[in-house]
Amino acid sequence: MKSYDKLEIHFDPSVDTFNKLTTILGVQPSDDFADFPNKIPSCWTYEVVDDKPDEYFDFINIFLDILETKYADLEKLNIKRDDITVWMLYEYDQQCNMEFDPARLKRLGDNGIKLCISCWDSGKEYGNENG
């Protein structure tokens, strides 16, 4: 089982904007722009892959800590809060349960950031790692 937590910021295609985002946010993006059409990015992504999803990674607070003091700088790049999403992608065996405490969800809401969740069955039977 794996969990992928992502901070995604969408913008008009621009190498300059991609590079400025990296500088403003102070973390290295997970992707370079070689994968984009004509090598011109339109999305900046910071991803954390968790191979041990039983140990909680506080992705909401960590990603908001990266963003919260930088909205004015992002707006100068024509990036609005509705261009920003926080993703939880979760692989599970048999059943998927999640719980988020009100403080984290309130903080997301106060920042105007969308939380997106995608789950998929690994295809393995619970307890059968070979399956």
ZAFI-459711 format. One record per atom (N, C-alpha, C, O): residue number from 1; residue in one letter; atom name; x, y, z. Coordinates in steps of 0.001 Angstrom, whole numbers, plus 500000, padded with zeros to 6 digits. Atoms other than C-alpha are relative to their C-alpha. Example, Ala and Ser with C-alpha at 12.3 -4.5 7.8 and 13.67 -1.06 7.14 Angstrom:
{site 1,"A","N",{500890,498810,500000}};
{site 1,"A","CA",{512300,495500,507800}};
{site 1,"A","C",{500900,501200,500000}};
{site 1,"A","O",{501936,501181,500665}};
{site 2,"S","N",{499180,498810,499940}};
{site 2,"S","CA",{513670,498940,507140}};
{site 2,"S","C",{499230,501090,500730}};
{site 2,"S","O",{499739,502198,500899}};
//
This chain:
{site 1,"M","N",{500839,498822,500000}};
{site 1,"M","CA",{500000,500000,500000}};
{site 1,"M","C",{500887,501245,500000}};
{site 1,"M","O",{501959,501277,500604}};
{site 2,"K","N",{499281,498738,500068}};
{site 2,"K","CA",{501122,503513,499242}};
{site 2,"K","C",{499011,501144,500105}};
{site 2,"K","O",{497823,501007,499813}};
{site 3,"S","N",{500752,498763,499980}};
{site 3,"S","CA",{499905,507002,499787}};
{site 3,"S","C",{500854,501059,499316}};
{site 3,"S","O",{502063,501135,499535}};
{site 4,"Y","N",{499323,498911,500681}};
{site 4,"Y","CA",{500801,509951,497605}};
{site 4,"Y","C",{499305,501286,500417}};
{site 4,"Y","O",{498095,501423,500238}};
{site 5,"D","N",{500554,498713,499604}};
{site 5,"D","CA",{500296,513459,498965}};
{site 5,"D","C",{500624,501056,499100}};
{site 5,"D","O",{501844,501126,498953}};
{site 6,"K","N",{499512,499040,500991}};
{site 6,"K","CA",{500546,516299,496472}};
{site 6,"K","C",{499450,501397,500251}};
{site 6,"K","O",{498293,501584,500626}};
{site 7,"L","N",{500383,498602,500084}};
{site 7,"L","CA",{500472,520045,496421}};
{site 7,"L","C",{500140,500372,498533}};
{site 7,"L","O",{501236,500297,497978}};
{site 8,"E","N",{499975,499648,501420}};
{site 8,"E","CA",{499536,521170,492899}};
{site 8,"E","C",{499574,501445,499814}};
{site 8,"E","O",{498617,501917,500427}};
{site 9,"I","N",{500329,498617,500339}};
{site 9,"I","CA",{499516,524686,491510}};
{site 9,"I","C",{499960,500096,498480}};
{site 9,"I","O",{500949,499806,497807}};
{site 10,"H","N",{500193,499881,501444}};
{site 10,"H","CA",{498137,525309,488009}};
{site 10,"H","C",{500135,501462,499584}};
{site 10,"H","O",{499746,502368,500321}};
{site 11,"F","N",{499765,498649,500500}};
{site 11,"F","CA",{499062,528336,485908}};
{site 11,"F","C",{500072,499951,498476}};
{site 11,"F","O",{500154,498876,497882}};
{site 12,"D","N",{499838,499942,501451}};
{site 12,"D","CA",{499264,529514,482311}};
{site 12,"D","C",{501397,499489,499658}};
{site 12,"D","O",{502348,499780,500383}};
{site 13,"P","N",{498706,500592,500344}};
{site 13,"P","CA",{502096,527664,480546}};
{site 13,"P","C",{501140,501027,500006}};
{site 13,"P","O",{501083,502051,499325}};
{site 14,"S","N",{498881,499071,499882}};
{site 14,"S","CA",{505404,529308,481472}};
{site 14,"S","C",{501139,499372,500788}};
{site 14,"S","O",{500954,498937,501924}};
{site 15,"V","N",{498804,500464,499294}};
{site 15,"V","CA",{508913,528173,482357}};
{site 15,"V","C",{500354,500999,501097}};
{site 15,"V","O",{500746,500605,502195}};
{site 16,"D","N",{499674,498953,499031}};
{site 16,"D","CA",{509455,531503,484131}};
{site 16,"D","C",{499135,499869,501264}};
{site 16,"D","O",{499653,499960,502377}};
{site 17,"T","N",{500894,500159,498848}};
{site 17,"T","CA",{506392,531003,486381}};
{site 17,"T","C",{500383,498762,500802}};
{site 17,"T","O",{500412,498809,502032}};
{site 18,"F","N",{499580,501231,499326}};
{site 18,"F","CA",{507486,527438,487186}};
{site 18,"F","C",{501230,500251,500875}};
{site 18,"F","O",{501266,499847,502038}};
{site 19,"N","N",{498776,499723,499253}};
{site 19,"N","CA",{510943,528632,488243}};
{site 19,"N","C",{499761,500969,501151}};
{site 19,"N","O",{500332,500800,502229}};
{site 20,"K","N",{500310,499047,498932}};
{site 20,"K","CA",{509564,531559,490249}};
{site 20,"K","C",{499238,499322,501135}};
{site 20,"K","O",{499462,499627,502306}};
{site 21,"L","N",{500719,500751,498957}};
{site 21,"L","CA",{507184,529212,492082}};
{site 21,"L","C",{500966,499208,500875}};
{site 21,"L","O",{500826,499181,502097}};
{site 22,"T","N",{499011,500771,499249}};
{site 22,"T","CA",{510105,527016,493086}};
{site 22,"T","C",{500741,500909,500977}};
{site 22,"T","O",{500969,500535,502127}};
{site 23,"T","N",{499295,499051,499139}};
{site 23,"T","CA",{511920,530048,494473}};
{site 23,"T","C",{499096,500502,501123}};
{site 23,"T","O",{499503,500520,502285}};
{site 24,"I","N",{500932,499451,499008}};
{site 24,"I","CA",{508878,531500,496255}};
{site 24,"I","C",{499662,498975,501067}};
{site 24,"I","O",{499671,499290,502257}};
{site 25,"L","N",{500465,501010,499045}};
{site 25,"L","CA",{507775,528229,497856}};
{site 25,"L","C",{501146,499369,500793}};
{site 25,"L","O",{500918,498825,501874}};
{site 26,"G","N",{498844,500475,499248}};
{site 26,"G","CA",{511291,527188,498886}};
{site 26,"G","C",{500132,498492,500094}};
{site 26,"G","O",{500867,497988,500943}};
{site 27,"V","N",{499863,501455,500072}};
{site 27,"V","CA",{510858,523493,498045}};
{site 27,"V","C",{500140,499619,498532}};
{site 27,"V","O",{499641,500311,497645}};
{site 28,"Q","N",{499795,500464,501365}};
{site 28,"Q","CA",{511886,521546,494975}};
{site 28,"Q","C",{498762,499260,499502}};
{site 28,"Q","O",{498224,498413,500215}};
{site 29,"P","N",{501147,500721,500549}};
{site 29,"P","CA",{509048,520390,492728}};
{site 29,"P","C",{500359,498546,499711}};
{site 29,"P","O",{501526,498201,499523}};
{site 30,"S","N",{499797,501424,500260}};
{site 30,"S","CA",{508593,516681,492148}};
{site 30,"S","C",{500282,499727,498534}};
{site 30,"S","O",{500936,498738,498202}};
{site 31,"D","N",{499820,500183,501435}};
{site 31,"D","CA",{508576,517078,488379}};
{site 31,"D","C",{500793,501173,499447}};
{site 31,"D","O",{500683,502298,499934}};
{site 32,"D","N",{499460,498884,500755}};
{site 32,"D","CA",{510698,519094,486061}};
{site 32,"D","C",{499048,500221,498828}};
{site 32,"D","O",{498046,499517,498701}};
{site 33,"F","N",{500967,499695,501057}};
{site 33,"F","CA",{509076,520558,483005}};
{site 33,"F","C",{500279,499264,498703}};
{site 33,"F","O",{499676,499585,497678}};
{site 34,"A","N",{499705,500766,501211}};
{site 34,"A","CA",{510549,518075,480509}};
{site 34,"A","C",{498815,499169,499525}};
{site 34,"A","O",{498725,498837,498343}};
{site 35,"D","N",{501145,500839,500356}};
{site 35,"D","CA",{507301,516062,480601}};
{site 35,"D","C",{498835,500781,499398}};
{site 35,"D","O",{497869,500179,498929}};
{site 36,"F","N",{501105,499191,500516}};
{site 36,"F","CA",{505106,518974,479488}};
{site 36,"F","C",{500141,500199,498487}};
{site 36,"F","O",{501248,500158,497950}};
{site 37,"P","N",{499923,499733,501439}};
{site 37,"P","CA",{504190,519656,475854}};
{site 37,"P","C",{500942,501173,499728}};
{site 37,"P","O",{500870,502205,500395}};
{site 38,"N","N",{499010,498980,500373}};
{site 38,"N","CA",{506986,521684,474243}};
{site 38,"N","C",{500908,500402,501166}};
{site 38,"N","O",{501568,501441,501128}};
{site 39,"K","N",{499188,499754,498799}};
{site 39,"K","CA",{508725,521489,477645}};
{site 39,"K","C",{499655,501327,500673}};
{site 39,"K","O",{500515,501993,501250}};
{site 40,"I","N",{500485,498782,499346}};
{site 40,"I","CA",{506615,524402,478885}};
{site 40,"I","C",{498963,499581,501046}};
{site 40,"I","O",{497873,499137,500683}};
{site 41,"P","N",{500897,500488,498940}};
{site 41,"P","CA",{505001,523629,482274}};
{site 41,"P","C",{498783,500887,500206}};
{site 41,"P","O",{498808,502091,499955}};
{site 42,"S","N",{501218,499284,499616}};
{site 42,"S","CA",{501494,524588,483332}};
{site 42,"S","C",{499536,499549,501383}};
{site 42,"S","O",{498453,499920,501836}};
{site 43,"C","N",{500332,500502,498670}};
{site 43,"C","CA",{501531,522832,486710}};
{site 43,"C","C",{501292,499801,500782}};
{site 43,"C","O",{502274,499279,500254}};
{site 44,"W","N",{498875,500205,499088}};
{site 44,"W","CA",{503940,522841,489644}};
{site 44,"W","C",{499515,499027,501060}};
{site 44,"W","O",{498462,499249,501657}};
{site 45,"T","N",{500429,501045,499071}};
{site 45,"T","CA",{503772,519744,491882}};
{site 45,"T","C",{501094,499686,501011}};
{site 45,"T","O",{502256,499490,500655}};
{site 46,"Y","N",{499134,500492,498928}};
{site 46,"Y","CA",{505339,518897,495219}};
{site 46,"Y","C",{499324,498749,500540}};
{site 46,"Y","O",{498200,498808,501037}};
{site 47,"E","N",{500611,501281,499646}};
{site 47,"E","CA",{504747,515225,496014}};
{site 47,"E","C",{500829,499292,501063}};
{site 47,"E","O",{502059,499291,501020}};
{site 48,"V","N",{499378,500840,498990}};
{site 48,"V","CA",{505494,513077,499041}};
{site 48,"V","C",{499401,498608,499843}};
{site 48,"V","O",{498184,498440,499924}};
{site 49,"V","N",{500446,501380,500119}};
{site 49,"V","CA",{505302,509305,498541}};
{site 49,"V","C",{500235,499319,501334}};
{site 49,"V","O",{501343,499329,501871}};
{site 50,"D","N",{499931,500655,498689}};
{site 50,"D","CA",{504542,507376,501712}};
{site 50,"D","C",{499784,498505,499822}};
{site 50,"D","O",{498675,498056,499531}};
{site 51,"D","N",{500095,501458,500088}};
{site 51,"D","CA",{505306,503658,501624}};
{site 51,"D","C",{499474,499375,501286}};
{site 51,"D","O",{499233,498169,501337}};
{site 52,"K","N",{500490,500492,498709}};
{site 52,"K","CA",{504108,503356,505244}};
{site 52,"K","C",{498774,500820,500406}};
{site 52,"K","O",{498852,501621,501338}};
{site 53,"P","N",{501164,499155,499721}};
{site 53,"P","CA",{500598,504833,505249}};
{site 53,"P","C",{499402,499802,501389}};
{site 53,"P","O",{498515,500556,501788}};
{site 54,"D","N",{500482,500159,498629}};
{site 54,"D","CA",{499989,503475,508751}};
{site 54,"D","C",{500580,501072,500918}};
{site 54,"D","O",{500029,501343,501985}};
{site 55,"E","N",{499407,498898,499257}};
{site 55,"E","CA",{502282,506264,509995}};
{site 55,"E","C",{499499,501291,499368}};
{site 55,"E","O",{499784,501560,498201}};
{site 56,"Y","N",{500653,498817,500562}};
{site 56,"Y","CA",{500385,509539,509558}};
{site 56,"Y","C",{501016,501062,499594}};
{site 56,"Y","O",{501876,501446,500387}};
{site 57,"F","N",{499237,498865,500506}};
{site 57,"F","CA",{502059,512202,507420}};
{site 57,"F","C",{499034,501177,499941}};
{site 57,"F","O",{498036,501121,499222}};
{site 58,"D","N",{500910,498867,499848}};
{site 58,"D","CA",{500459,515550,508241}};
{site 58,"D","C",{500067,500926,498781}};
{site 58,"D","O",{500463,502087,498885}};
{site 59,"F","N",{499839,499286,501260}};
{site 59,"F","CA",{500293,516649,504612}};
{site 59,"F","C",{499240,501316,499944}};
{site 59,"F","O",{499734,502279,499358}};
{site 60,"I","N",{500780,498754,500058}};
{site 60,"I","CA",{497578,519279,505087}};
{site 60,"I","C",{500767,501130,500663}};
{site 60,"I","O",{500964,502182,500055}};
{site 61,"N","N",{499277,498938,499297}};
{site 61,"N","CA",{499502,521271,507688}};
{site 61,"N","C",{501351,500281,499357}};
{site 61,"N","O",{501759,501439,499275}};
{site 62,"I","N",{498692,499789,500634}};
{site 62,"I","CA",{502853,520748,505960}};
{site 62,"I","C",{499846,500816,498720}};
{site 62,"I","O",{500611,501752,498492}};
{site 63,"F","N",{500197,499256,501244}};
{site 63,"F","CA",{501533,521969,502605}};
{site 63,"F","C",{499518,501420,500265}};
{site 63,"F","O",{499943,502352,499583}};
{site 64,"L","N",{500458,498647,499674}};
{site 64,"L","CA",{499713,524922,504175}};
{site 64,"L","C",{501123,500838,500599}};
{site 64,"L","O",{501176,502047,500374}};
{site 65,"D","N",{498831,499266,499491}};
{site 65,"D","CA",{502899,525875,506037}};
{site 65,"D","C",{500851,500526,498845}};
{site 65,"D","O",{501415,501616,498936}};
{site 66,"I","N",{499251,499560,501188}};
{site 66,"I","CA",{504591,526080,502624}};
{site 66,"I","C",{499315,501205,499353}};
{site 66,"I","O",{499993,502115,498875}};
{site 67,"L","N",{500764,499005,500754}};
{site 67,"L","CA",{501809,528296,501202}};
{site 67,"L","C",{499656,501286,500755}};
{site 67,"L","O",{499711,502370,500176}};
{site 68,"E","N",{500745,498936,499321}};
{site 68,"E","CA",{500372,530542,503895}};
{site 68,"E","C",{500610,501401,499939}};
{site 68,"E","O",{499860,502372,499841}};
{site 69,"T","N",{499428,498647,500014}};
{site 69,"T","CA",{502827,533439,503872}};
{site 69,"T","C",{500326,500469,498585}};
{site 69,"T","O",{500940,501521,498407}};
{site 70,"K","N",{499542,499720,501360}};
{site 70,"K","CA",{503206,533419,500094}};
{site 70,"K","C",{498890,500358,499012}};
{site 70,"K","O",{499155,500491,497818}};
{site 71,"Y","N",{501105,499731,500921}};
{site 71,"Y","CA",{499770,534202,498653}};
{site 71,"Y","C",{500181,501298,499211}};
{site 71,"Y","O",{499839,501347,498030}};
{site 72,"A","N",{499796,498732,500721}};
{site 72,"A","CA",{500684,537813,497771}};
{site 72,"A","C",{500988,499810,498849}};
{site 72,"A","O",{500782,500332,497753}};
{site 73,"D","N",{499026,500271,501060}};
{site 73,"D","CA",{503720,536603,495816}};
{site 73,"D","C",{499399,499147,498890}};
{site 73,"D","O",{499695,499352,497713}};
{site 74,"L","N",{500661,500837,501004}};
{site 74,"L","CA",{501613,533955,494081}};
{site 74,"L","C",{499049,500828,499144}};
{site 74,"L","O",{498959,500623,497933}};
{site 75,"E","N",{500930,499151,500750}};
{site 75,"E","CA",{499026,536563,493100}};
{site 75,"E","C",{500736,500860,498978}};
{site 75,"E","O",{500189,501173,497921}};
{site 76,"K","N",{499198,499233,500966}};
{site 76,"K","CA",{501809,538575,491424}};
{site 76,"K","C",{500305,499174,498753}};
{site 76,"K","O",{500572,499719,497682}};
{site 77,"L","N",{499812,500901,501145}};
{site 77,"L","CA",{502257,535516,489188}};
{site 77,"L","C",{498663,499623,499366}};
{site 77,"L","O",{498599,498734,498517}};
{site 78,"N","N",{501360,500258,500475}};
{site 78,"N","CA",{498485,535567,488500}};
{site 78,"N","C",{499495,498619,500432}};
{site 78,"N","O",{498702,497993,499730}};
{site 79,"I","N",{500457,501275,499436}};
{site 79,"I","CA",{497986,532450,490649}};
{site 79,"I","C",{499062,500314,501154}};
{site 79,"I","O",{499428,500989,502115}};
{site 80,"K","N",{501011,499792,498966}};
{site 80,"K","CA",{494816,532463,492713}};
{site 80,"K","C",{499877,498735,500834}};
{site 80,"K","O",{500367,497672,500451}};
{site 81,"R","N",{500140,501157,499108}};
{site 81,"R","CA",{493908,530166,495559}};
{site 81,"R","C",{499217,498862,499359}};
{site 81,"R","O",{499436,497697,499691}};
{site 82,"D","N",{500734,501094,500648}};
{site 82,"D","CA",{491478,528258,493352}};
{site 82,"D","C",{500829,499303,498920}};
{site 82,"D","O",{500352,498365,498282}};
{site 83,"D","N",{499056,500697,500875}};
{site 83,"D","CA",{494492,527318,491190}};
{site 83,"D","C",{500827,498976,500780}};
{site 83,"D","O",{501641,498254,500205}};
{site 84,"I","N",{499204,500845,499112}};
{site 84,"I","CA",{495896,525397,494164}};
{site 84,"I","C",{499140,498856,500524}};
{site 84,"I","O",{498013,499073,500967}};
{site 85,"T","N",{500704,501151,499433}};
{site 85,"T","CA",{494867,521881,495203}};
{site 85,"T","C",{500969,499176,500838}};
{site 85,"T","O",{502167,499105,500562}};
{site 86,"V","N",{499280,500961,499179}};
{site 86,"V","CA",{495993,519477,497891}};
{site 86,"V","C",{499365,498647,499726}};
{site 86,"V","O",{498150,498483,499836}};
{site 87,"W","N",{500473,501333,500382}};
{site 87,"W","CA",{495718,515829,496879}};
{site 87,"W","C",{500461,498948,500979}};
{site 87,"W","O",{501586,498993,501476}};
{site 88,"M","N",{499635,501231,499320}};
{site 88,"M","CA",{495666,512599,498811}};
{site 88,"M","C",{499600,498871,499063}};
{site 88,"M","O",{498421,498695,498758}};
{site 89,"L","N",{500238,501155,500866}};
{site 89,"L","CA",{496006,509560,496556}};
{site 89,"L","C",{500387,498782,500825}};
{site 89,"L","O",{501508,498693,501326}};
{site 90,"Y","N",{499824,501069,499016}};
{site 90,"Y","CA",{495645,506343,498503}};
{site 90,"Y","C",{499677,498638,499406}};
{site 90,"Y","O",{498571,498407,498916}};
{site 91,"E","N",{500185,501380,500426}};
{site 91,"E","CA",{496105,502710,497531}};
{site 91,"E","C",{499618,499179,501228}};
{site 91,"E","O",{500240,499314,502282}};
{site 92,"Y","N",{500461,500763,498841}};
{site 92,"Y","CA",{494247,500280,499788}};
{site 92,"Y","C",{499742,498544,499625}};
{site 92,"Y","O",{499670,498191,498447}};
{site 93,"D","N",{500371,501400,500156}};
{site 93,"D","CA",{493481,496596,500276}};
{site 93,"D","C",{498639,499800,500657}};
{site 93,"D","O",{498519,499979,501869}};
{site 94,"Q","N",{501345,500351,499567}};
{site 94,"Q","CA",{489773,495690,500621}};
{site 94,"Q","C",{499146,501156,500489}};
{site 94,"Q","O",{497978,501244,500109}};
{site 95,"Q","N",{500839,498954,499428}};
{site 95,"Q","CA",{488606,498770,502497}};
{site 95,"Q","C",{500811,501272,500165}};
{site 95,"Q","O",{501996,501223,500498}};
{site 96,"C","N",{499330,498710,499874}};
{site 96,"C","CA",{489454,502456,502558}};
{site 96,"C","C",{499244,500854,501012}};
{site 96,"C","O",{498073,501173,500808}};
{site 97,"N","N",{500576,499111,498986}};
{site 97,"N","CA",{488775,504558,505647}};
{site 97,"N","C",{500956,501153,500221}};
{site 97,"N","O",{502171,500958,500237}};
{site 98,"M","N",{499171,498850,499656}};
{site 98,"M","CA",{490038,508037,506380}};
{site 98,"M","C",{499235,500907,500943}};
{site 98,"M","O",{498007,500896,501021}};
{site 99,"E","N",{500564,499083,499020}};
{site 99,"E","CA",{489488,510631,508999}};
{site 99,"E","C",{500855,501259,500009}};
{site 99,"E","O",{502084,501182,500022}};
{site 100,"F","N",{499295,498723,499921}};
{site 100,"F","CA",{490407,514308,509079}};
{site 100,"F","C",{499391,500785,501145}};
{site 100,"F","O",{498171,500875,501277}};
{site 101,"D","N",{500529,499250,498865}};
{site 101,"D","CA",{490128,516406,512178}};
{site 101,"D","C",{499536,501383,499540}};
{site 101,"D","O",{500017,501907,498535}};
{site 102,"P","N",{500589,498709,500398}};
{site 102,"P","CA",{488138,519662,512065}};
{site 102,"P","C",{501022,501128,499875}};
{site 102,"P","O",{500861,502001,499022}};
{site 103,"A","N",{499021,498908,500052}};
{site 103,"A","CA",{491175,521888,512705}};
{site 103,"A","C",{500716,500032,498652}};
{site 103,"A","O",{500910,501105,498080}};
{site 104,"R","N",{499321,500038,501299}};
{site 104,"R","CA",{492962,520724,509551}};
{site 104,"R","C",{499058,500414,498874}};
{site 104,"R","O",{499436,501185,497993}};
{site 105,"L","N",{500966,499650,501044}};
{site 105,"L","CA",{489823,520972,507414}};
{site 105,"L","C",{499633,501485,500067}};
{site 105,"L","O",{499456,502129,499032}};
{site 106,"K","N",{500289,498570,499841}};
{site 106,"K","CA",{489055,524420,508834}};
{site 106,"K","C",{501145,500827,499428}};
{site 106,"K","O",{500924,501821,498736}};
{site 107,"R","N",{498842,499269,500516}};
{site 107,"R","CA",{492582,525555,508043}};
{site 107,"R","C",{500005,499988,498476}};
{site 107,"R","O",{500278,501018,497858}};
{site 108,"L","N",{500117,500064,501461}};
{site 108,"L","CA",{492177,524349,504443}};
{site 108,"L","C",{498922,500964,499513}};
{site 108,"L","O",{499140,501734,498577}};
{site 109,"G","N",{501104,499133,500385}};
{site 109,"G","CA",{488835,526129,504213}};
{site 109,"G","C",{500324,501470,500178}};
{site 109,"G","O",{500000,502287,499316}};
{site 110,"D","N",{499618,498613,499755}};
{site 110,"D","CA",{490181,529335,505754}};
{site 110,"D","C",{500978,500508,498947}};
{site 110,"D","O",{501010,501701,498646}};
{site 111,"N","N",{499036,499636,501037}};
{site 111,"N","CA",{492920,529301,503106}};
{site 111,"N","C",{499394,499940,498601}};
{site 111,"N","O",{500024,500369,497634}};
{site 112,"G","N",{500657,500082,501302}};
{site 112,"G","CA",{490437,528630,500292}};
{site 112,"G","C",{500621,498964,499087}};
{site 112,"G","O",{500593,499115,497866}};
{site 113,"I","N",{499315,501031,500774}};
{site 113,"I","CA",{492308,525504,499188}};
{site 113,"I","C",{499122,498750,499939}};
{site 113,"I","O",{498528,498344,500938}};
{site 114,"K","N",{500796,501213,500199}};
{site 114,"K","CA",{490564,522438,497733}};
{site 114,"K","C",{500771,498770,500448}};
{site 114,"K","O",{501979,498668,500230}};
{site 115,"L","N",{499450,501305,499667}};
{site 115,"L","CA",{491179,518970,499142}};
{site 115,"L","C",{499409,498992,499032}};
{site 115,"L","O",{498189,498878,498913}};
{site 116,"C","N",{500424,501011,500959}};
{site 116,"C","CA",{491030,516219,496521}};
{site 116,"C","C",{500500,498649,500493}};
{site 116,"C","O",{501642,498532,500937}};
{site 117,"I","N",{499633,501336,499531}};
{site 117,"I","CA",{491049,512515,497408}};
{site 117,"I","C",{499667,498995,498899}};
{site 117,"I","O",{498581,499016,498321}};
{site 118,"S","N",{500220,501078,500946}};
{site 118,"S","CA",{491451,509562,495091}};
{site 118,"S","C",{500502,498712,500635}};
{site 118,"S","O",{501625,498659,501137}};
{site 119,"C","N",{499646,501294,499404}};
{site 119,"C","CA",{491476,505942,496302}};
{site 119,"C","C",{499820,498910,498955}};
{site 119,"C","O",{498935,498994,498103}};
{site 120,"W","N",{500145,501136,500888}};
{site 120,"W","CA",{491991,502694,494440}};
{site 120,"W","C",{500428,498741,500713}};
{site 120,"W","O",{501307,498756,501574}};
{site 121,"D","N",{499709,501315,499433}};
{site 121,"D","CA",{492070,499028,495341}};
{site 121,"D","C",{501273,499477,499352}};
{site 121,"D","O",{501406,499495,498128}};
{site 122,"S","N",{498730,500507,500505}};
{site 122,"S","CA",{495547,497533,495006}};
{site 122,"S","C",{499841,498700,499226}};
{site 122,"S","O",{500737,498292,498487}};
{site 123,"G","N",{500228,501283,500650}};
{site 123,"G","CA",{494008,494300,493757}};
{site 123,"G","C",{500548,498832,500794}};
{site 123,"G","O",{500431,497682,500373}};
{site 124,"K","N",{499458,501059,499152}};
{site 124,"K","CA",{495692,492356,496537}};
{site 124,"K","C",{499007,499693,501114}};
{site 124,"K","O",{498316,500584,501608}};
{site 125,"E","N",{500830,500359,498862}};
{site 125,"E","CA",{493809,490456,499167}};
{site 125,"E","C",{500699,500440,501265}};
{site 125,"E","O",{501924,500377,501370}};
{site 126,"Y","N",{499439,499533,498730}};
{site 126,"Y","CA",{494279,491807,502657}};
{site 126,"Y","C",{500830,498896,500623}};
{site 126,"Y","O",{500366,497763,500746}};
{site 127,"G","N",{499128,500967,499362}};
{site 127,"G","CA",{497204,490058,504313}};
{site 127,"G","C",{500768,499132,499042}};
{site 127,"G","O",{501617,498347,499465}};
{site 128,"N","N",{499305,500809,501000}};
{site 128,"N","CA",{498387,488504,501054}};
{site 128,"N","C",{500830,500932,499138}};
{site 128,"N","O",{500337,501452,498136}};
{site 129,"E","N",{499131,499074,500690}};
{site 129,"E","CA",{501329,490580,499874}};
{site 129,"E","C",{500364,499528,498596}};
{site 129,"E","O",{500775,500340,497768}};
{site 130,"N","N",{499628,500535,501308}};
{site 130,"N","CA",{501927,488314,496883}};
{site 130,"N","C",{498848,500023,499002}};
{site 130,"N","O",{499046,499786,497810}};
{site 131,"G","N",{501187,500205,500738}};
{site 131,"G","CA",{498373,488420,495643}};
{site 131,"G","C",{499603,500848,498932}};
{site 131,"G","O",{498558,500624,498321}};
//
